Amino acid sequence: MKLSDKNYIQTKTEEAKAKIIDAGRRISDSEALEIVEDIILDGMDFFDLSEYKSLIDSVYARTRNKFGLLESYLNDDDYSEIMVNGIENAFAERRNGEMIRLDGLFDSVGELETIIRNIASGVNREINELSPILDARLPDGSRVNAVYKNVAADGPVLTIRKFGKNGYSLSDMTDSGTVTAECAEMLSCLVKNGYNIFVSGGTSSGKTTFLNALSACIPRGERVIVIEDSMELKLQHIENLVQMECHNANSTGQGEINMASLIKTSLRMRPDRIIVGEVRGEEVSDMLQAMNTGHDGCMSTGHANSVGGMLRRLEAMYLMGSSIPIDAIRAQIVEGIDIMIHLGRLDGGMRKVIEVQELIGFADGNYVLNPLFLIDDRLNLRRTSNELHNNSKLRLRECI
């Protein structure tokens, strides 16, 4: 008998659960631990003393923790992402970019499914064969995506992206090497002065974290409306704050609240600024209209491989819900967005600002960009010799 024997661990886990239920009352954690210890002691002939505590911890976690053995990784701030691809393949990414394999997390598909259903029920959603995809968040703000076994060939898939408990400031970003102090100072000034800023980047490039850092520069006295698929941004210094999140339709197809409708209603809330967590579709048109109707200081993010690629994607997303001429769409993009920031994820997992460009027009079939910061061949972010073209919003000129 080995500690890694899944059948043995599953049997002991089920036995512990049954005894806890038989207790007929809500028992304490210490009482549950005693039950698990008594059960494991019956099998001590199979194990070395060195394996005893590990087995106790494993069965107790499966018996008592809502997320089973995943809970220790969720509670460890050293990890930024957890990826489960069926019960045999699980991985965790450390904040320094290191990827590690996690073995022995689940003893059955049913255990993983139970964890996923626990997450869904915690946010009043459901996941099953009729509704096989879940997008949700944990109470600490961690982003969750799950795919049920009838869609995923190798079994249920669970992806959890964790965010720092206190968020990140631009100073933190400077310390980590994501952005230079000079660039951070300029971006802080641009946020304070109400420039409309769009952050682009690939998957896991740090867009949301960087947007959160930029948001920390918003003056305390402003009224801010935040709209997200799942709440992730933390604007703890803003008192006059409204945070709204989208809702999926229920099992009967009712109750959907999409991002476009939230952006529209936010315009009636007397906002000083509107922050849209991420745009993925036709809600781009509503976001750009907000930027073009006197709501300075709006910010958002989107997936793309470059600033130029993001601008073309904005066009495509706008066309998803509108048939207006492309020139009119480009005019709204140019009039609405002042600054484009692109982030990349480098080899080794480091996130870094790749370029900061001012959007100043459209001519001869291309967007006219004014590069303010660009990354060089040595992956260092450098200030260009270009000055800010649009200085009409500047109130704090000394910080540029």
Buried (B, 14 or more C-beta within 10 A) or exposed (E): EEBEEEEBBBBBBBBBBEBBEEEEEEBEEEEBBEBBBEBBEEEEEBBEEEBBEEBBBBBBBBBBBEBBBBBBBBEEEEBBBBBBBBBEBBBBBBBEBEEEEBEBBBBBEEBBBBBBBEBBEBBEBBBEEEBBEBBBBBEEBBBBBBBBBEEBEEBBBBBBBBBBEEBBBBBBBBEBBBBBEEBBBBBBBBBBBBBBBBBBBBEBBBBBBBBBBBBBBBBEEBBBBBBBBBBBBBBEEBEEBBBBBBBBEEEEEEEEBBBBBBBEEBBEEEBBBBBBBBBEBBBBBBBBBBBBEEBEBBBBBBBBBBBBBBBEBBBEBBBEEEEEEEEEBBBBBBBBBBBBBBBBBBEEBBBBBBBBBBBBBBEEEEBBBBBBBBBEEEEEBEBEEBEBBEEEBBEEEEEE
